[in-house]
Amino acid sequence: MSGLHLRDEANLSFAEDEKVSEEYQYTPLPSHDHFRVLELLPGISNSIVRCRLHVEQLVQAEDKYAAISYVWGNHKDKVSIVCDDRIIKVTVNLADALRHIRDRTRSLLVWADAVCINQYDDTEKGHQVKRMGSVYENGEEVLVWLGKDTEGIAEDCFNLIRETTRYLDHQLEIYGGVLEIPTITSVCPMSFDKSRWANFGELISMSWFSRLWVLQEAGLAKQCRLLWGDNHLDLAELDELCLFLNFRSDLSNLGWQGGPGLVYDIFCAQCTYPSGKTWMDTKPAIKEFRDAMRNMQFLDVLQSGRRLMATMAVDRVFAFLGNPLARKARDGPLLIEPDYTRSLEEVYFETACSLLNNAREAPGLLTKVEHHSNECIDGIALGGEGFFPSWVPRWDTGTGHYPIVYPGEWYSADGSKKNFDAAVQTDKSLQLPVIIFDLVVWTSDIIGEDNLSLNPDRWSEDIKKAQEPFIDSLFTRVQQAFTLRCFDRCSEPLSAMMVEEAFIATMMQSNPESVDYDQANAQRSYKAYLQAVRQLVGTSTPQPQTNFAEKHPAGGSPFEFQDQAAYAHNRRFAVTKSGRFGLVPHLTEPNDACCVCPGMQVPLILRPREDGRYGLVGDSYVQAVMNGQIIHLFDRGELKLENIVLV
């Protein structure tokens, strides 16, 4: 605090019974480079919060304050704090945060948006919101206020996280990779007490973890601590555990069965926020993951926010404009300027157009489309207000499936030799060059990742009653569909073994043509999974993982297949006219077209229209197509390139 000019503590003359009624009056900031910092005065117990506001230049205040990240709470439920002998109304949750953060004997410097920004001055608020990224980045640390520990579970919950990550990080040091650690079983020296893990579930379901703005607030921090009542935990500890939970279903099956919640999604996007010093470098798994995610695109950041909460739908774009990936080039202009006067349709359409004009982002735009109704596939053909073109992603509708393309994926349906080229038309349709290579003739029911789990408690009631593993019934239906609809059309009919191999490769979204593909290992993992899941049929409680996991050596774990197949969630298994297998969007129907677009990593599914145009259904994995095979057929003159129009 030495860099800020604070008044002598002896000048304080507050008394607890002193009546303060006059509201605080903000004075304008000298420039856009200035901001207010809050001096939080000492206090005890539930006494009223007292503070002072200081105006400083942001660059001169670096590392001299802590920025608070919190959920505002009910805007109508406010209490008074005393600031410079005047009253400021804040939400109850912020008052609780300030009360818990303050020290008993000395002043602390903090920053909280509701107090440090004049909420009644829209001009100031607009300028300060643009600077918020710098405020969180320049602070000594970010303090995340989760709320009061009313049930007295925070201490044990935080201890569970520390204990678990300590053991897992030790295993990581021994084996060298998250996926290289042997199968985790109930004999491992970890706690699998379900009541303790239920407390973990309470933690990651707290409202702070669903806020859109936390991506930036915590992502830019040098240090970041979670405060739950009087207990604290480094955010790095939680993210480390959630990374393991995301990639190791054997761990989630034994402990918390709900997975990492939104914590993993948030962390993925936070990896794109650069910082010279960051808490993300303090734990081995998240540090390695962050380094691997440096090739993320702005589209991936937008995707990560789709499941988070935002008061205004346009903030699903605007909230990320502080990210360096949101610029057309390094230190260049923003992809889109924030303008709250524009409609949601205008903002999303303009964002999509701007991304199409960016060589780095354009090839991935159409892969982020996910529709929730067939009307969305009709796009602008429906006419009227409120309808989006089918090719424009709806970042406000959440996400039901995993994208086929992730940063670093091997997919190269275009052969990695072509440039992406698309042109927006005056009616907001999109002209696109494509190679249509097949038609869908059959689709399965929607695949749910819970029904692929090795924990029967997660299975749907229909699967439990069927007395047959979901994977067995799915494979049976695929075999039948292949035989009935396309066996006689294939120039090289597949044997039963080849059908199974194609099925496994599709469910695991593998690349059988790669020299690195280990078909024998994929078969072992699949067989191990079948053996394990068949053991579970008819049981009322899950079998201990030691019953099947320890029987399989490294490379043959049933969890390897389960983890890969889980990415088929909310998609359908498809069989095409020429006998290919695929994983397609859940709205895919027979007679939808499969195409490859030059410059794009994965195939698209299109809905043909009577007027000759198409609606975009979404991205897909199609077996024996993902490594440039269609482009090779085109180069040999066996397929044609045509310009289509997406409505």
Buried (B, 14 or more C-beta within 10 A) or exposed (E): BEEBEEEEEEEEEBEEEEEBEEEBEBEEBEEEEBBBBBBBBBBEEEEBBBBBBBBBEBEEBBEBBBBBBBBBBEEEEBBBBBBEEBEBBBBEBBBBBBBBBBEEEEBBBBBBBBBBBBBEBEEBBEBBBBBBBBBBBBBBBBBBBBBBBEEEBBBBBBBBBBBBBEBBBEBBEEEEEBEEBBBBBEEBEBBBEEEBBEBBBBBBEBBBBBBBBBBBBBBBBBBBBBBBBEBBBBBBBBBBBBBBBBBBBBBBBBBBBBBBBBBBBBBBBBBBBEBEEBBBEBBBBBBBBBEEBEEBBBBBBBBBBBBBBBEEBBBBBBBBBBBEBBBBEEEEEEBBEBEEEBEBBEBBBBBBBBBBEBEBBBBBBBBBBBBEEEEBBBBBBBEEEEBBBBBBBBBBBEBBBBBBBBBEBEBBBBBEEBEBBBEBEEEBBBEBBBBBBBBBBBBBBBBBBBBBBBBBEBBEEEBBEBEBBBBBBBBEBBBEBBEEBBBEEEEEBBEEEEBBBBBBBBBBBBBBEEEEBEEEEBBBBBBBBBEBBBBBBEEEEBBEBEBBBBBBEEEBBBBBBBBBBBBBBBBBBBBBBBBBBBBBBBBBBEEBBBBBBBBBBBBBBBBBBEEEBBBBBBBBBBBBBBBBBBBEBBEEEEBEBEEBBBB
